[in-house]
Amino acid sequence: MNGLNNSMNKKLILQENEYSIWRHEGIPAEAFTFLDSISWGNEGALYEHKNTAEHIRLLHQPTLVSVNEGEKMKGSAVFCNTPITAGNASYNCFYIRYFASSKEIRGKGVMKKFGIKVMQAIREDEKEKTIFFACIEKGNRASYKTVESAGYRNIGTVKTNGFSRYFPKLNSNIEQVNSAVVKNEVLGLLKNQYQEHALTQFNSIFLNSDYYVMRKNGEIVAGCQFHKVHWVINKMPGIMGKIVMNVVPLIPILNKLFNPKRFEFLAFEGIYIKPGFENSLTDLFEGLLAKEKLKSAMYWLGKSCEVRKRILENTKTGLIHSFIKDSDVYIMAAFHDLNEKEISDVAARPIFVSGFDYI
């Protein structure tokens, strides 16, 4: 899964005046510095990822396409290759991460122009049925228009969800998943629970041995993977965003939940709940926060995902959820060699989400 590439394994895709487009197998060393300098977000929200170097090394089969001005990287897009399922059908898939441009070229139309060409070229290179998708934040109109112009369509919405506790309690019943036997048990439960979803893959499950479960009478009734995340939030949208940014950090109890200058939280994914045991999932979430000495968590699920509905109906989310609950993400997808029936089937299903793709 390691995506680091210090070799010169790259190919020139396009040269136009001072700009060149390169395709790198893996992630070249110079991309680390470039991506670490990027402020992510849109017209409403801006934030910085502070775990970039750590997370890049864990990307699944990445190919980085860079926009260079002379010798210097000015833009990037990472295409991660993985098999996915949609119901009983299996497809090759590329999902796009780190679609970014430097301050110097932002607003000049450079990434739109070359981004469209890159996305079309990568799609045309494929020899088998392949789904391509990108996650675009609701307020990011520029990126939405770019991927739409490249032939991508909106196939669903992902909801951002929060969970927080001022004083999370440790729970001795939480079990870390280590053995191959229990991993297979967990994967079986997850595949069954998400069997009707689209874009389903479990590449980030068991990373760093951070999948945990709760059992009742020997049976797994709740489970999830967590990733530790550190962001710096520079801007939030709307009046509530201004209050959260300017008032919350001044209130001693609240700033433990959310400190925009150092927002540390757990990102949950691979959430499993046996029907009727939603309270066990709450205990698991809270116990993991206590274990990691944090107070806030975030997780992403498709808008029509039944698991999300069950969690929200049976769980006290905590205050952090009210800060972020409207931070929707659109799933923009393009298709190579799929017929209209197959495309319609994918678009009609609830979206499966890997939390690792959002951090």
Order of alpha helices (4+ residues) and beta strands (2+ residues): beta-beta-beta-beta-alpha-beta-beta-alpha-beta-beta-beta-alpha-beta-alpha-beta-beta-alpha-beta-beta-alpha-alpha-beta-alpha-beta-alpha-alpha-beta-alpha
